[in-house]
Amino acid sequence: MKTVLTDQERLAALLKKLDEYEAKVTFRLAHFRGVAHESASGELASSELRVLQDHVASLKAEVEVLKAKLGPKV
């Protein structure tokens, strides 16, 4: 059975997830040294970092939509 979350609960869950993924991006950026020429592991790390950054951007967009929907009470 699927549970239905209220907008407040969904916003709280998204903010928690956003914090987690922003921490992952920060960690990856701190340990990322760029892509060496013809380095498969460097290219993989770069791709993973871009995917995490895109995920954070989509989470931020979804949070903004929910905040706009809920109005000034958030």
N, C-alpha and C positions, 0 to 999 in steps of 0.2 A: 504494500500500500504506500502511496506517495504522500508525504506530508507537505502541507502548504505553509510556507513561511510568510509572516507579515512583512511589510516593507521595512519596518524597523529591524526585525531579526535578520533579514537579508542584508541590510546595510551593515549591521554589526559583523556578520560573517564575512562580507566582502572586505571590510576594513581590516579584519584580522588576517585574511588571506593576503591582502595588499601588503601589510607589514611583513609577513613571512617572505613574500617574493621580493620585496625591496631589499630585505636583508641578504637574500641569495644573490641578487644582482650586485650589491655592494661587495660581498665577499668575492664573487667571481671577478669583478673589476680590479679589486686589490691584488689578485693573484694572476691577472692576465697580462702577458708580456708581448702581446701582438702575435701576428701570424708570420712565422719564419717561412722563407721561400721553400716551396715544395714540402711543407710539413703537414701531414694529414692530421696529426693530433692538434696542431695549432688552428687549423681550419675548423676542426670539429669543435674546439673550445670557443672559437669565434661564433660559429653558428649557434651553439647552445646559449651563448651570451645574448645574441640578437633575439632568440626566441624568448628568453626570460624578459628582456626589455620590452618586447612587443606584448607579452602577457601582462606586464605591469601597466603598460599604457592602456590596454583594454580594460583592466580592472579599474583604473582611475576614471576612464570614461563612463563605465557602468556606475561607479559610485557617484559621479557628478549627476548622472541622469536620475538616480534614486533621490539624491539630495534635492534636486529641482522639483521632483514629484512630491516629496514630503513637505516642501516649503520651508519657511524660516524657522520652524520649531525645532530643526535639527541642529 
